[in-house]
Amino acid sequence: MANQKDRVKFNVGGKTFETTATTFAVAGRNSFFGALFDKNWNLQPDQSNEYFINRDPDCFGVLLNLLRTGKLYIPSNIPEKLIYDEALFYGLLDHVRSAKWGPFDGNRLCLSQSIKNHAAAVGTVIRASPHGGCCVAHGNVVHVYDWMLEEHPPVNLDFQKVNDVGWIDEETFVVGASERQGGGGGMGLFSASTGELRHRFQVTMWDQLKGYTAGALCSSSDKIFSSCKSGDNENGICVWDEVTGKLIDCYEEPPGSLLDRSLVNADRLQWLHGTNCLMVASLAKNETDYSLISLWDVRVKKKVWSWSNSFQYSNGSWIKYSGSSMKTVRDVIAMEEVNSLCAVNQYQEFGFLDLRSSRELRSVMGLSFLSTFLTSNISEVKLALHDNQLLLLTYGGISVFCGPDWERTSTFRLPDGRRSICDISLGGDRLFTLHEASNEFDIWETPRPPII
């Protein structure tokens, strides 16, 4: 039983609730209640020994019961959207989300719903937000959805084609677009709730502002990275300060190198938190094209590891070689926990590169490719990673690989009539898959285990 000092009273919209401070401790320090009882706030109750909150009392009761039991029950007379809005105010969205579906488990994924819109162009890019929403690029328009999958005002870039989108936090995302004739393009930071342009990231050359094309994007805790090309001037990977928007660095291959365009044409960027390195991958577009993957250490501002399927690094320079048995790399993802990098080819074979020698700049001359469950020659394949689960998405299905030997543990097929997958993204315990040549995307979630 709770002692007298532990008991607290709330007057929410004129209705009194009595519970314990221990119950609200479940909400966490980052919630409304964590701040309320923080000793630095020192909020005092009124004369009736109650804390007054000017919010909806019925929703408060639902959320209070969620904190008490861990279960979410929404009466039929309360709109579900209202519960979510109140949960957002109290900082309890994570609790509501975990009560609706379980933590992400690739082996138990289920298709929960599909969303179709009426955009003029087909979707090309989908990116999950940290809390389970997403944004989808259709030509020059980005459609934004919150974690309830309700659409917010879209972002329209006029005639500029969207190349990539990256979430900075739950409320802001950055869009990279192509430069059109006469200028434009580049990157902008937008509000997820209103679509308002909050900041434009600029490139200055010889004290002049330049239009540029922003390609692949990613971000660290304080920096934003993008592959950039400005007119006839090759830029490379540009680095901006996330807070000020100031261009602070640019990574470039040595001029005249066989691979001096590899950074400009980068298809994948990934920030490696544990090593303060940026993975940059230029992927092959066809059988005769080359693939190049490198790591750049932001502390020393130089490349510290490289691999290519068509070049080898020797005596300080890249040399093209022939007769390689390497496959064409179509997607790649870094796995810091196992010091590896996973690559997949158009035949849906994947293999691993050892990153433990990342302090030595060298070319790894072989991939140990492992055959997967499909054998047809299909070029569109995608990789995703969550904890120790590797997901391989192909034309009609999803395969999950786990364990020290990355054995296939599950396979999911797309419903009949679905088109091929052109892009995927994972965030907020959800997997999003975007269909090729269709304005439709699917949401995959992990159902909660049954109550015994």
N, C-alpha and C positions, 0 to 999 in steps of 0.2 A: 504493500500500500504506500502511496505517496505521503510524505510528511507535509505539514502545513506550509513550510517555507517553499516547498517545491510547487505548490499549486498556484496557478495564474488564471486571471479572468480577462476575457476580451469582449468588448462590445463592438460587434461588427454590423454596421448599418442598422443599429437599434436592437439587435438580438445578442443576448449574452451567451458566451461559451466559457466553460470552465474545464481546464485540463492541467497538465503538468509541464514544467519547463523541460523535463526529461524528454517528453514527447516531441517538443520543438527542436531538441538537440539533434533528432534524426534528420531534420531538414538540412543540416550542414551550415558551416560558417558563412558560406557565400549567399545564403538565402536571406529573405527579408527578416526571418526570425533569428537567424544567426547574428545579424546586425542589431536587431532589437535588444537582444540580451547581452550584447558585447559591453564589457565594462567601460570601454572608451566612449560609448554613446550616453550611458547613464540616463536613459529615458525613465521618467517617473509615471506611475499610474495616477488617475484622477482621484477625486475625493471618495468615490465609491470603490476605490481599489481596483479599477478596471482600466485596461488599455483600449483606447477607442481607435477603430480602423474604419474609415469611410469606404467600405467595399460591399460587395454582394454577400449577404449572410448565408444563403443556401449553398453557394459555391464554396464558401469557407468551410461549411460543415462537411462537404464532400472531401475537401483536401485535408481537413483535420483527421477524418477517418482514414484517409490514405496514410498519413503519418503514423497513426496508431496501429494499423493492421498490415500495411504494405499492399493492400488491395484497393482497386479503383472500382467503385460502383457509382454510376451516374443515373439518378432517377430520370424517368421519361419526361418529366416536366421541366428539366433543365437542359438547354441546348448545349451540346458537346463543345461547340466553339466558345461558349461563355466560360466553361471550365478551363479550357486551354488559355484563354486570355487572363483569367485570374491566376492560373498557375504561373504564367509568365510574370505577372506582377509580383508574386511572392517568391519567385526564384525556384519553383518546384517543377519545372518542365522535365528535368531528368527523372524525378520520381514518377511523374505521370507516364512518361515514355516507358520506363522500365516495368511499370505495372501493366501496360498494354501489350508489350512484347518483351521477350527475354533478351539477354546479351547476345551479340552477334555470334552465330555458330554456322559456318559455311556448310557443315554436314546436315543441318536441319533447316535450311532455307526453304521458304515457301513464297510463291508469288501471291502477294497480298492485294495488289490492284494495278490497274493500268490507267494512264492519263493521256488523253488525246486533245490536242489544240488545233487551231485553224490558222497556223502561221502560213505566210505566203511562200516561204522557203522551207525545205526539209531540215530537220535537226542535224547538226554536225558535231556538237560538243555538249556533254552533260557533266556537271560537277556537283557533287554532294556538299552541303554545308556541314559544319561541325556538329550541328544538333539535329540533322536528319531532314532538312529541306534540300532544295537543289536549284540550279539555274541551267537553262537549256538555250544554246545559241542556234538561231535559225537565220542564216545569212548575215544580215546586219542588225538583227534584233535579238536581245537576250530576254527570255521569259523567266521570271523568278517565282519560286514557290516556297512557302514557309514549311515548317515541319508538319503542319496539318495538311500540307499539299494544296493549300489555297493560293491562287495566283495573286501576286502583287503587281503594281504598275511595271510594265516592261521597260527596258532600256533600248532606245533606238539610236543607232549610230549613223543615220542617214544612209550614205552610199558606201560606207566602209565595211568590209567583210570582217566578222569576228573570227579570230584565229584560236584564242584560248581564253579561259576564264579561271580565276583563282580566288577562293574565299580567304579573306584576311581574318575575319571573325564572323559571328552569327549575323551581324548587322551590316557588314561592308564586304564588297568583293571588287576585284580589279579585272578589267577587260582589256585584252590586247587585240588590236585591229590592224588591217593592212593599210598602208599609205596609198591614197589615190592620187591621180594625176593633179598636180598643183598643190600638194601638201596633204595635211590631215594625218589620219592613222594614229599610231602610238598607243598609249595606255591611259586609262582613266579609272579613278576610284569612285564607286557608286554606292548609294544607300540601298540596302535590300528591301526596305519597307516602302520607300517612296520612288526609287529609281533616279533620285537626284544626283547629279555629278558633284562630287565633293572635292575632287582634286584631279588635275591633269599632270601626268609625269612627262617631263620635257627632256630633250637632248640638245645640248649646246655644243656647237663646233665653231671654233674661231670667233667666239663671242656672239654667235648667231644661233637663233632657235631653228631647229631642223625638224621637218616632218620625217617620220620613220615608220617602219613596219615592225610591230611587236608580235613575235611568234609564241613559242612555248613559255609558260609562266610557272613560277613557284615562289614560295616565301618562307623565310625563317621567322624567328620571334621578333626581329627588328629590321629585316631587309626584304626587298622584293627583287626577284631576278627575272630577266626576260631576254630571249634571243632577239637581237635588233639588227635592222638593216636600214640605213638612211641613204636613199638615192643610190648614187654610184659609189658611195663611201661605205666600205664594209665595217660594221661596228663590232659584232661579237655578242658576248653576254654582258648586258648592262645591269648595274646594281644600283638601286635607289634606297634611300633611308625611308622606312615605312611611315615614320611620324612626320618628317619635314617634307618628304617627296623630293629631296635633293639627290641628283645623280652623284654617286660617291665613288664609282669604280666602273671599269669595263675590262673584261677578259678577252684577249685576242690571241689567235694563233700567229706565229711569226710570219711576216709578209713573204710571199713566194713559196711557202710550204705547200706540199701536195694537198694538205688538209686545211689550208688557211680559211676555207669557207665553212668548215664543219660547225663552228659555233654559231655563225649566222643562220645556218640551216638546221639548227637543233630541233628535234621533234619531241624530246622528253627532257624535263628538268626535274630533279628531285633533291630536296635538302636532306642531308644526313646529320641529324642532331648530335649523335654521339661523337662524331669526328670533325664537326664544323667544316664539312666538305659539301660541295655541290656536284651532283652527278649530271653530266651533260651527255646526251645520246643523240647522234644523227643516224637515223635508221635507213635501211636500204629500201628503195622504191620499186626495184625490179631485180632480176637475177644477176645483172651485170653491175649493179650499183654497189658501193661499199657501205659498211656500217662502222661507226666509230663511237666508242664509249670512253669517257674520261672523268676523272675526279679532280676538282679544283679546290685547294685549301684556301679558304678566305682569309686565314690569319697571315699566310705568307704570300697570298695573291698569285699563286702559280699552280700549274698542273702537277699532280703528284702520282698519277696512275693513268694508264691508257691501254686500250685494246682495240684492235681493228680486225675485220675479217678479210681485208685485202691489202693491208700494209703491215710492215714490221718496223719496230723502232730500233735503229742500230747506229752507234757512233754519233749520237746527238741529232739524228734526222730520221724522217719517215721514208721508207723505201717500198715501192710497190712490188709485190711478188705475185707469181702466177702458180697455177696448179693447186690452189688452196682447196681443201675439202670442207671448208666452213660453209654453213648454211646462211641464207639471207635472214638477218635479224629484223623482225617486224615489231617487237615490243620488248621492253626491258624494265626491270624493277630492282632496286637495291634492298637487301635484307641485312640490316646492320647486326641483328642479334646473332646471326650465324656467319658473319663476315663473308657474305657472298652476294653475288649479283646474279639474278635469273634472267635469261634471255629466251625468247621463243621465235621460231621461224614460221614461214608461211605454210609449212607442212604440219604445224601444231606439234612440233617436237620442241622440248625445252631443255636447257642445260644451265650450268652454273660456272661462274668465274670467281676465283678466290681473291678476296680483297685484303687479305692479311699482309700483303706486301705493298700496301697503298703508299707507303713512304718512299718507295723506290719507283721511279718512272720507268716502266718497262711494258712490253707488249706480251700479253698472254697468248700463246700460239695455238691453243686448242680449247674447244668447248666439249664437255662431256654430255652430249645430247641424249635425252631419254625419250623413247617413243610414248605418245599418249594414246587416248582411246579412239581417235579418229585418224583416218589415213588419206582422206580426199585432199586434193590440192586446192586449198582455200587460203587466200592471202590475208583476210581480215581476222586477226586473233588479238586478244587483249589479256593483260595480266592485272591482278589486284592482290593485295596482301593485307591480312588482318591478323595481328599477333603471330602465331605460328601456323597459319593456314594460308596456303597459296591457291588462288583461284585463277583458272584458265577459262576464258570465255571465247567461244567459237561461234560458227554460223548458227547452230541450233541448240547449243547447250552450255552448261557450266560444269567444269570438273574441279574437285577440291582435292588438294594434295597436302598431306600432313606427315609428321614424324621425322626422325633424323635422316631417313632415306627418301623423303618426299614421295611416299606411296599414295596412289589415288585411293581416296576413301569414300567419295560420293560422286555421282553424276546426275545432273538435272537437265531435263530437256525442256525447251521452250514449248508453250502450247501450240497446237496445230494451227497453221495459218500465219504464225508470226514470221516477220521478215528477219533478215540477218541482223546481228548486232554491229553497230558502227562505233559505239563508244560506251564506256562503263565508268562508274565512280562509286566509292564506298565512303560513307560518313554517317555519324549518328546512329550506329547499329542498323543501317540500311544499305542495301546494294541497289544501285540504279543502273538499268540497262536501256540504252537508246537504240531504237530500230533504224535500220538503214532505209532510205527512201520512204520514210513515214514520219508524220508528226505525232509520234506516240512513244512513250517510255513506260517501263515497268518498274515497280517497286517490290523488292524482295526483302522479307523480314523473317526473323526467327521466332516461332510461336513459343509462348511460355509453356513449360512442362505441365502436364495435367496435375491437378490437386488430388492427392490420394487420401 
